[in-house]
Amino acid sequence: MDSIKFPLGPFVFEGHLSSSKRKEYILDIEVLPKRLELLVQSLATFQLETSYRSGGWTINQIIHHLADSHMNMLIRLKLLLTEENPTIKPYQEALWAEMVDYSLPFNNSITLLYTIHQKITIILKSLNEDAFLKTYFHPEYNRIVTLDEVIAMYSWHGKHHIAQIAGLMNREKWD
């Protein structure tokens, strides 16, 4: 496993979450925008346009990707909670990262992340225990995914990209 590409290792879901583990993951999701903003706010343009690894996305692309990915999480969450095992729509994240909106300043996506995560966390905190067993079908992986797994995955996803950026900053010795 490439420790630069996957600094935290691959995502692994251990199964149904305890209440305390679920709260921990929801908190990870809630604080991601602030953690990201604090990490990147003082970077210069050339730093934001640096790839975290050879052939990888730039820091700017990672930030915009997080907003796109977590917008999809919000939509999938709402579908999961309002429909019976809905089929979600996958998207081509690598192609999205090449779209013109990724040239916008990173703060556009950080602002979006604050709003998205506020919506996600208020919804998640309002749910009863049974809601976390609800599911959606992911056609790309041809399997059913529970809300507990979604929460664990997006907790990991945010920390994964923070670790990629922080790893680059440490390797480059950026202050």
N, CA, C and O of each residue as an XYZ file, in Angstrom:
700
protein
N       0.852     -1.187      0.000
C       0.000      0.000      0.000
C       0.892      1.243      0.000
O       1.818      1.343      0.805
N       0.621      2.162     -0.877
C       1.368      3.407     -1.011
C       1.000      4.337      0.149
O      -0.133      4.812      0.229
N       1.954      4.597      1.044
C       1.666      5.405      2.232
C       1.493      6.886      1.915
O       0.958      7.622      2.744
N       1.924      7.344      0.749
C       1.678      8.733      0.358
C       0.261      8.856     -0.193
O      -0.444      9.814      0.125
N      -0.161      7.902     -1.010
C      -1.510      7.932     -1.560
C      -2.550      7.618     -0.480
O      -3.618      8.228     -0.448
N      -2.237      6.674      0.395
C      -3.151      6.262      1.463
C      -2.455      6.387      2.819
O      -2.117      5.375      3.433
N      -2.237      7.618      3.291
C      -1.490      7.800      4.539
C      -2.152      7.160      5.758
O      -1.468      6.859      6.736
N      -3.448      6.951      5.721
C      -4.154      6.308      6.828
C      -4.441      4.840      6.538
O      -5.065      4.152      7.346
N      -3.988      4.368      5.394
C      -4.359      3.033      4.953
C      -5.708      3.096      4.257
O      -6.345      4.148      4.224
N      -6.144      1.974      3.701
C      -7.430      1.963      3.001
C      -8.587      2.046      4.002
O      -8.420      1.748      5.185
N      -9.750      2.450      3.515
C     -10.937      2.463      4.360
C     -11.355      1.027      4.642
O     -11.456      0.206      3.731
N     -11.598      0.734      5.923
C     -12.087     -0.577      6.342
C     -13.262     -0.341      7.281
O     -13.136      0.372      8.277
N     -14.398     -0.936      6.964
C     -15.572     -0.822      7.822
C     -15.664     -2.048      8.708
O     -15.688     -3.180      8.226
N     -15.713     -1.810     10.001
C     -15.708     -2.896     10.974
C     -17.099     -3.458     11.258
O     -17.218     -4.454     11.971
N     -18.136     -2.854     10.728
C     -19.495     -3.318     10.983
C     -20.283     -2.302     11.785
O     -19.852     -1.160     11.948
N     -21.428     -2.713     12.282
C     -22.322     -1.818     13.031
C     -21.548     -0.999     14.058
O     -20.702     -1.531     14.777
N     -21.842      0.296     14.120
C     -21.123      1.201     15.010
C     -21.799      1.287     16.375
O     -23.026      1.289     16.484
N     -20.974      1.358     17.406
C     -21.502      1.659     18.739
C     -21.931      3.126     18.744
O     -21.527      3.903     17.879
N     -22.731      3.484     19.700
C     -23.188      4.864     19.809
C     -22.010      5.822     19.967
O     -21.995      6.893     19.360
N     -21.023      5.441     20.777
C     -19.872      6.332     21.004
C     -19.002      6.452     19.756
O     -18.507      7.539     19.453
N     -18.808      5.350     19.025
C     -18.015      5.407     17.790
C     -18.742      6.240     16.741
O     -18.119      7.011     16.012
N     -20.065      6.083     16.667
C     -20.858      6.876     15.724
C     -20.721      8.362     16.035
O     -20.526      9.169     15.125
N     -20.819      8.730     17.302
C     -20.667     10.143     17.696
C     -19.282     10.664     17.320
O     -19.146     11.803     16.873
N     -18.266      9.841     17.500
C     -16.900     10.225     17.126
C     -16.811     10.509     15.627
O     -16.227     11.510     15.214
N     -17.389      9.627     14.818
C     -17.350      9.805     13.372
C     -18.168     11.021     12.930
O     -17.765     11.741     12.016
N     -19.298     11.248     13.565
C     -20.108     12.429     13.237
C     -19.334     13.695     13.589
O     -19.381     14.673     12.843
N     -18.629     13.688     14.710
C     -17.796     14.835     15.079
C     -16.685     15.044     14.041
O     -16.393     16.182     13.674
N     -16.068     13.967     13.571
C     -15.046     14.088     12.516
C     -15.619     14.799     11.294
O     -14.978     15.675     10.714
N     -16.828     14.413     10.912
C     -17.484     15.034      9.762
C     -17.780     16.502     10.048
O     -17.570     17.362      9.192
N     -18.261     16.781     11.235
C     -18.629     18.145     11.603
C     -17.436     19.095     11.572
O     -17.569     20.235     11.128
N     -16.273     18.641     12.038
C     -15.117     19.539     12.168
C     -14.215     19.563     10.929
O     -13.269     20.349     10.876
N     -14.491     18.727      9.949
C     -13.631     18.690      8.757
C     -13.433     20.065      8.117
O     -12.289     20.426      7.840
N     -14.476     20.843      7.870
C     -14.227     22.134      7.201
C     -13.253     23.025      7.973
O     -12.391     23.666      7.370
N     -13.382     23.070      9.289
C     -12.490     23.915     10.096
C     -11.066     23.369     10.065
O     -10.112     24.135      9.930
N     -10.917     22.055     10.189
C      -9.577     21.450     10.135
C      -8.908     21.754      8.796
O      -7.727     22.099      8.746
N      -9.668     21.624      7.721
C      -9.135     21.877      6.390
C      -8.745     23.341      6.226
O      -7.659     23.653      5.738
N      -9.632     24.229      6.635
C      -9.351     25.657      6.514
C      -8.090     26.036      7.282
O      -7.243     26.759      6.757
N      -7.954     25.560      8.514
C      -6.769     25.879      9.313
C      -5.497     25.341      8.673
O      -4.439     25.964      8.765
N      -5.599     24.189      8.026
C      -4.432     23.576      7.401
C      -3.949     24.345      6.175
O      -2.743     24.473      5.965
N      -4.875     24.858      5.364
C      -4.483     25.405      4.055
C      -4.555     26.918      3.945
O      -4.114     27.474      2.939
N      -5.094     27.601      4.938
C      -5.383     29.032      4.787
C      -4.159     29.899      4.492
O      -4.290     30.955      3.874
N      -2.991     29.475      4.917
C      -1.813     30.323      4.697
C      -0.953     29.869      3.513
O       0.142     30.394      3.312
N      -1.438     28.901      2.729
C      -0.639     28.419      1.605
C      -0.668     29.409      0.443
O      -1.684     30.050      0.174
N       0.454     29.515     -0.225
C       0.581     30.356     -1.415
C      -0.001     29.609     -2.617
O      -0.210     28.396     -2.571
N      -0.256     30.357     -3.689
C      -0.844     29.770     -4.892
C      -0.003     28.614     -5.419
O      -0.554     27.576     -5.787
N       1.314     28.769     -5.461
C       2.150     27.683     -5.986
C       2.043     26.436     -5.117
O       2.140     25.317     -5.620
N       1.846     26.624     -3.823
C       1.686     25.472     -2.937
C       0.350     24.771     -3.191
O       0.279     23.542     -3.217
N      -0.695     25.555     -3.374
C      -2.020     24.986     -3.646
C      -2.045     24.227     -4.968
O      -2.855     23.318     -5.146
N      -1.175     24.588     -5.882
C      -1.121     23.929     -7.186
C      -0.084     22.807     -7.227
O       0.248     22.307     -8.302
N       0.423     22.414     -6.071
C       1.379     21.314     -5.975
C       0.630     20.006     -5.758
O      -0.265     19.932     -4.917
N       0.994     18.975     -6.515
C       0.388     17.654     -6.350
C       0.936     17.002     -5.088
O       2.125     17.104     -4.784
N       0.060     16.338     -4.368
C       0.500     15.704     -3.130
C       1.383     14.480     -3.388
O       2.088     14.011     -2.494
N       1.334     13.968     -4.629
C       2.203     12.869     -5.053
C       2.301     12.929     -6.571
O       1.492     13.586     -7.226
N       3.283     12.249     -7.122
C       3.426     12.200     -8.576
C       2.173     11.590     -9.186
O       1.760     10.490     -8.819
N       1.573     12.323    -10.126
C       0.359     11.854    -10.779
C      -0.907     12.065     -9.963
O      -1.996     11.681    -10.388
N      -0.767     12.671     -8.801
C      -1.930     12.885     -7.926
C      -2.504     14.272     -8.082
O      -1.983     15.104     -8.824
N      -3.585     14.501     -7.371
C      -4.250     15.794     -7.413
C      -3.443     16.855     -6.680
O      -2.648     16.556     -5.789
N      -3.672     18.109     -7.082
C      -3.093     19.230     -6.356
C      -3.901     19.445     -5.073
O      -4.997     18.905     -4.920
N      -3.354     20.228     -4.168
C      -4.084     20.556     -2.941
C      -5.407     21.223     -3.300
O      -6.442     20.910     -2.711
N      -5.376     22.136     -4.258
C      -6.606     22.812     -4.685
C      -7.640     21.807     -5.187
O      -8.819     21.911     -4.851
N      -7.207     20.837     -5.987
C      -8.132     19.817     -6.484
C      -8.699     18.972     -5.343
O      -9.880     18.623     -5.358
N      -7.873     18.645     -4.366
C      -8.354     17.871     -3.213
C      -9.444     18.635     -2.484
O     -10.466     18.059     -2.110
N      -9.235     19.924     -2.278
C     -10.227     20.742     -1.560
C     -11.543     20.762     -2.334
O     -12.609     20.559     -1.752
N     -11.474     21.005     -3.635
C     -12.700     21.021     -4.449
C     -13.340     19.629     -4.495
O     -14.565     19.509     -4.477
N     -12.523     18.592     -4.553
C     -13.039     17.220     -4.524
C     -13.808     16.948     -3.227
O     -14.872     16.330     -3.252
N     -13.276     17.403     -2.112
C     -13.973     17.188     -0.839
C     -15.366     17.807     -0.880
O     -16.330     17.192     -0.423
N     -15.478     19.004     -1.417
C     -16.800     19.642     -1.505
C     -17.723     18.830     -2.412
O     -18.878     18.591     -2.057
N     -17.237     18.407     -3.568
C     -18.064     17.615     -4.481
C     -18.476     16.291     -3.852
O     -19.644     15.905     -3.905
N     -17.524     15.610     -3.267
C     -17.794     14.312     -2.672
C     -18.797     14.424     -1.525
O     -19.704     13.601     -1.405
N     -18.633     15.428     -0.698
C     -19.500     15.560      0.468
C     -20.866     16.135      0.099
O     -21.835     15.937      0.832
N     -20.957     16.853     -1.039
C     -22.281     17.201     -1.578
C     -23.019     15.926     -1.965
O     -24.214     15.780     -1.708
N     -22.284     15.002     -2.590
C     -22.883     13.719     -2.940
C     -23.304     12.958     -1.684
O     -24.347     12.304     -1.674
N     -22.503     13.041     -0.631
C     -22.884     12.384      0.619
C     -24.206     12.931      1.136
O     -25.076     12.165      1.552
N     -24.364     14.252      1.113
C     -25.603     14.870      1.596
C     -26.804     14.381      0.788
O     -27.832     14.026      1.364
N     -26.685     14.361     -0.519
C     -27.781     13.892     -1.374
C     -28.073     12.416     -1.101
O     -29.233     12.018     -0.985
N     -27.024     11.615     -0.999
C     -27.215     10.185     -0.728
C     -27.852      9.967      0.644
O     -28.691      9.081      0.807
N     -27.459     10.765      1.619
C     -28.049     10.682      2.958
C     -29.546     10.965      2.907
O     -30.339     10.241      3.509
N     -29.927     12.005      2.198
C     -31.345     12.348      2.095
C     -32.127     11.271      1.348
O     -33.252     10.945      1.726
N     -31.540     10.721      0.296
C     -32.196      9.624     -0.418
C     -32.370      8.415      0.507
O     -33.444      7.817      0.572
N     -31.307      8.073      1.211
C     -31.335      6.928      2.108
C     -32.418      7.075      3.176
O     -33.071      6.097      3.540
N     -32.606      8.285      3.673
C     -33.562      8.517      4.762
C     -35.001      8.678      4.281
O     -35.936      8.568      5.073
N     -35.181      8.937      2.993
C     -36.546      9.207      2.501
C     -37.067      8.155      1.530
O     -38.231      8.208      1.134
N     -36.227      7.203      1.142
C     -36.645      6.155      0.219
C     -36.216      4.806      0.777
O     -35.361      4.730      1.659
N     -36.806      3.765      0.264
C     -36.465      2.396      0.684
C     -35.315      1.880     -0.172
O     -35.495      1.602     -1.357
N     -34.131      1.754      0.429
C     -32.934      1.230     -0.241
C     -32.757      1.796     -1.654
O     -32.726      1.036     -2.622
N     -32.640      3.132     -1.782
C     -32.499      3.722     -3.118
C     -31.166      3.350     -3.773
O     -30.184      3.056     -3.091
N     -31.153      3.370     -5.079
C     -29.916      3.201     -5.828
C     -29.317      4.590     -6.011
O     -29.957      5.491     -6.553
N     -28.088      4.745     -5.553
C     -27.431      6.058     -5.668
C     -26.735      6.157     -7.022
O     -26.543      5.160     -7.717
N     -26.367      7.367     -7.371
C     -25.697      7.633     -8.651
C     -24.203      7.826     -8.406
O     -23.810      8.792     -7.752
N     -23.369      6.930     -8.917
C     -21.921      7.166     -8.852
C     -21.534      8.322     -9.777
O     -22.326      8.730    -10.627
N     -20.346      8.837     -9.617
C     -19.858      9.902    -10.493
C     -18.372      9.689    -10.738
O     -17.696      8.994     -9.979
N     -17.878     10.292    -11.802
C     -16.483     10.133    -12.217
C     -15.633     11.224    -11.565
O     -15.377     12.266    -12.170
N     -15.196     10.976    -10.326
C     -14.492     12.012     -9.570
C     -13.224     12.503    -10.265
O     -12.897     13.686    -10.167
N     -12.511     11.637    -10.956
C     -11.299     12.073    -11.659
C     -11.639     13.062    -12.772
O     -10.896     14.016    -13.000
N     -12.748     12.842    -13.460
C     -13.169     13.776    -14.509
C     -13.699     15.076    -13.901
O     -13.481     16.153    -14.456
N     -14.389     14.982    -12.766
C     -14.864     16.197    -12.094
C     -13.674     17.073    -11.696
O     -13.757     18.299    -11.753
N     -12.567     16.441    -11.294
C     -11.383     17.188    -10.851
C     -10.718     17.950    -11.989
O      -9.870     18.809    -11.746
N     -11.091     17.649    -13.223
C     -10.541     18.348    -14.383
C     -11.463     19.466    -14.879
O     -11.125     20.167    -15.832
N     -12.611     19.634    -14.246
C     -13.572     20.641    -14.705
C     -13.131     22.044    -14.285
O     -12.369     22.210    -13.333
N     -13.614     23.030    -14.997
C     -13.179     24.407    -14.833
C     -13.449     24.962    -13.425
O     -12.715     25.836    -12.965
N     -14.472     24.479    -12.747
C     -14.761     25.016    -11.412
C     -13.654     24.694    -10.411
O     -13.571     25.332     -9.362
N     -12.808     23.720    -10.717
C     -11.687     23.407     -9.832
C     -10.585     24.469     -9.931
O      -9.621     24.429     -9.166
N     -10.719     25.410    -10.857
C      -9.767     26.519    -10.939
C     -10.179     27.682    -10.035
O      -9.421     28.637     -9.865
N     -11.362     27.601     -9.465
C     -11.806     28.647     -8.542
C     -10.932     28.644     -7.288
O     -10.311     27.631     -6.968
N     -10.883     29.767     -6.580
C     -10.143     29.778     -5.311
C     -10.700     28.721     -4.353
O     -11.907     28.480     -4.317
N      -9.817     28.101     -3.586
C     -10.204     27.002     -2.701
C     -11.240     27.412     -1.670
O     -12.014     26.577     -1.203
N     -11.265     28.698     -1.307
C     -12.199     29.115     -0.259
C     -13.660     28.957     -0.687
O     -14.544     28.858      0.164
N     -13.921     28.932     -1.991
C     -15.278     28.651     -2.465
C     -15.742     27.285     -1.965
O     -16.860     27.144     -1.470
N     -14.891     26.300     -2.095
C     -15.260     24.948     -1.679
C     -15.223     24.787     -0.166
O     -15.998     24.003      0.381
N     -14.351     25.503      0.519
C     -14.356     25.418      1.988
C     -15.643     26.021      2.532
O     -16.235     25.474      3.463
N     -16.081     27.135      1.968
C     -17.360     27.731      2.381
C     -18.496     26.757      2.136
O     -19.375     26.591      2.982
N     -18.478     26.118      0.986
C     -19.484     25.114      0.669
C     -19.434     23.952      1.666
O     -20.474     23.467      2.110
N     -18.231     23.512      2.013
C     -18.094     22.425      2.984
C     -18.694     22.789      4.339
O     -19.335     21.949      4.971
N     -18.500     24.008      4.790
C     -19.098     24.421      6.068
C     -20.618     24.235      6.027
O     -21.205     23.694      6.963
N     -21.238     24.675      4.960
C     -22.694     24.588      4.839
C     -23.152     23.140      4.700
O     -24.093     22.716      5.370
N     -22.498     22.397      3.847
C     -22.850     20.985      3.650
C     -22.729     20.220      4.959
O     -23.626     19.460      5.325
N     -21.633     20.418      5.655
C     -21.398     19.665      6.886
C     -22.342     20.083      8.006
O     -22.687     19.273      8.865
N     -22.750     21.316      7.998
C     -23.754     21.754      8.972
C     -25.064     21.003      8.721
O     -25.707     20.534      9.660
N     -25.450     20.893      7.464
C     -26.668     20.165      7.112
C     -26.533     18.679      7.452
O     -27.444     18.090      8.033
N     -25.408     18.080      7.095
C     -25.202     16.653      7.363
C     -25.265     16.378      8.866
O     -25.959     15.460      9.304
N     -24.548     17.162      9.641
C     -24.463     16.849     11.074
C     -25.785     17.097     11.798
O     -26.124     16.346     12.712
N     -26.535     18.122     11.420
C     -27.822     18.324     12.090
C     -28.769     17.157     11.783
O     -29.541     16.733     12.643
N     -28.700     16.648     10.554
C     -29.527     15.489     10.207
C     -29.076     14.267     11.008
O     -29.895     13.599     11.639
N     -27.772     13.976     10.983
C     -27.271     12.782     11.666
C     -27.553     12.820     13.164
O     -27.911     11.800     13.753
N     -27.398     13.977     13.779
C     -27.625     14.090     15.225
C     -29.099     13.964     15.598
O     -29.424     13.724     16.761
N     -29.986     14.121     14.631
C     -31.421     14.059     14.915
C     -31.986     12.635     14.821
O     -33.136     12.403     15.193
N     -31.199     11.702     14.337
C     -31.712     10.361     14.023
C     -31.771      9.450     15.245
O     -30.972      9.570     16.173
N     -32.739      8.535     15.218
C     -32.784      7.497     16.252
C     -31.921      6.322     15.800
O     -31.464      6.275     14.658
N     -31.710      5.392     16.698
C     -30.818      4.245     16.461
C     -31.204      3.446     15.218
O     -30.327      3.016     14.468
N     -32.488      3.244     14.991
C     -32.938      2.441     13.848
C     -32.561      3.065     12.502
O     -32.351      2.347     11.524
N     -32.477      4.373     12.450
C     -32.165      5.055     11.190
C     -30.784      4.677     10.663
O     -30.559      4.700      9.453
N     -29.864      4.331     11.553
C     -28.501      4.025     11.129
C     -28.386      2.658     10.455
O     -27.334      2.304      9.923
N     -29.487      1.891     10.483
C     -29.529      0.614      9.789
C     -30.073      0.764      8.370
O     -30.032     -0.186      7.587
N     -30.579      1.942      8.036
C     -31.115      2.182      6.694
C     -29.985      2.056      5.675
O     -28.809      2.189      6.012
N     -30.364      1.800      4.432
C     -29.371      1.467      3.411
C     -29.642      2.166      2.088
O     -30.734      2.673      1.829
N     -28.602      2.171      1.262
C     -28.758      2.457     -0.158
C     -27.969      1.411     -0.932
O     -27.109      0.722     -0.383
N     -28.283      1.309     -2.221
C     -27.561      0.384     -3.090
C     -26.555      1.177     -3.906
O     -26.903      2.173     -4.542
N     -25.298      0.727     -3.884
C     -24.238      1.386     -4.645
C     -23.936      0.535     -5.881
O     -23.300     -0.513     -5.767
N     -24.392      0.980     -7.071
C     -24.244      0.139     -8.274
C     -22.800     -0.048     -8.721
O     -22.480     -1.063     -9.341
N     -21.933      0.892     -8.426
C     -20.527      0.746     -8.826
C     -19.869     -0.430     -8.100
O     -19.032     -1.132     -8.667
N     -20.261     -0.634     -6.834
C     -19.704     -1.728     -6.026
C     -20.657     -2.911     -5.942
O     -20.332     -3.940     -5.349
N     -21.847     -2.756     -6.544
C     -22.867     -3.800     -6.583
C     -23.173     -4.356     -5.186
O     -23.201     -5.568     -4.973
N     -23.405     -3.425     -4.234
C     -23.719     -3.866     -2.887
C     -24.524     -2.825     -2.120
O     -24.586     -1.652     -2.486
N     -25.131     -3.297     -1.053
C     -25.916     -2.446     -0.161
C     -24.984     -1.851      0.896
O     -24.104     -2.535      1.419
N     -25.189     -0.565      1.201
C     -24.366      0.163      2.163
C     -25.285      0.726      3.248
O     -26.306      1.342      2.942
N     -24.918      0.513      4.517
C     -25.714      1.053      5.622
C     -25.284      2.489      5.928
O     -24.190      2.912      5.554
N     -26.146      3.220      6.605
C     -25.797      4.575      7.020
C     -24.592      4.551      7.952
O     -23.755      5.451      7.883
N     -24.480      3.549      8.822
C     -23.286      3.445      9.668
C     -22.020      3.395      8.824
O     -21.030      4.047      9.158
N     -22.035      2.632      7.736
C     -20.858      2.551      6.877
C     -20.595      3.881      6.185
O     -19.441      4.282      6.033
N     -21.649      4.567      5.766
C     -21.501      5.877      5.126
C     -20.811      6.845      6.088
O     -19.891      7.565      5.698
N     -21.258      6.859      7.340
C     -20.672      7.759      8.342
C     -19.201      7.423      8.559
O     -18.355      8.317      8.583
N     -18.896      6.143      8.715
C     -17.504      5.729      8.920
C     -16.644      6.104      7.713
O     -15.519      6.579      7.866
N     -17.183      5.888      6.513
C     -16.418      6.164      5.297
C     -16.123      7.663      5.154
O     -15.000      8.040      4.817
N     -17.116      8.514      5.406
C     -16.873      9.948      5.231
C     -16.029     10.532      6.354
O     -15.341     11.531      6.146
N     -16.067      9.936      7.530
C     -15.121     10.317      8.576
C     -13.703     10.033      8.086
O     -12.826     10.894      8.150
N     -13.495      8.808      7.593
C     -12.189      8.414      7.062
C     -11.807      9.291      5.866
O     -10.663      9.734      5.764
N     -12.752      9.542      4.968
C     -12.463     10.283      3.738
C     -11.885     11.669      4.033
O     -10.887     12.071      3.434
N     -12.510     12.390      4.952
C     -12.006     13.711      5.309
C     -10.617     13.644      5.921
O      -9.731     14.411      5.543
N     -10.421     12.729      6.865
C      -9.112     12.587      7.515
C      -8.054     12.111      6.522
O      -6.893     12.509      6.615
N      -8.445     11.270      5.583
C      -7.550     10.757      4.537
C      -6.980     11.915      3.707
O      -5.771     11.984      3.483
N      -7.854     12.823      3.252
C      -7.369     13.936      2.427
C      -6.616     14.978      3.256
O      -5.670     15.588      2.757
N      -7.007     15.188      4.489
C      -6.227     16.061      5.384
C      -4.811     15.497      5.528
O      -3.832     16.241      5.471
N      -4.712     14.181      5.714
C      -3.399     13.543      5.874
C      -2.571     13.646      4.591
O      -1.353     13.807      4.664
N      -3.202     13.557      3.424
C      -2.456     13.728      2.172
C      -1.859     15.126      2.092
O      -0.689     15.292      1.749
N      -2.674     16.133      2.412
C      -2.195     17.522      2.351
C      -1.109     17.760      3.397
O      -0.062     18.334      3.096
N      -1.362     17.320      4.616
C      -0.377     17.510      5.695
C       0.920     16.776      5.378
O       2.006     17.274      5.674
N       0.811     15.595      4.778
C       2.016     14.857      4.395
C       2.858     15.614      3.386
O       4.081     15.673      3.508
N       2.201     16.195      2.384
C       2.919     17.012      1.405
C       3.567     18.212      2.090
O       4.732     18.517      1.836
N       2.830     18.881      2.942
C       3.365     20.062      3.638
C       4.588     19.675      4.479
O       5.557     20.431      4.546
N       4.544     18.520      5.108
C       5.694     18.069      5.914
C       6.876     17.677      5.038
O       8.022     17.992      5.361
N       6.603     16.992      3.932
C       7.695     16.604      3.033
C       8.370     17.819      2.419
O       9.587     17.839      2.235
N       7.567     18.836      2.103
C       8.099     20.054      1.488
C       8.624     21.043      2.529
O       9.242     22.052      2.191
N       8.366     20.734      3.795
C       8.800     21.590      4.924
C       8.173     22.988      4.827
O       8.828     23.997      5.086
N       6.871     23.021      4.442
C       6.161     24.292      4.389
C       5.688     24.651      5.786
O       5.159     23.804      6.506
N       5.874     25.879      6.159
C       5.375     26.337      7.479
C       3.991     26.857      7.377
O       3.415     27.281      8.379
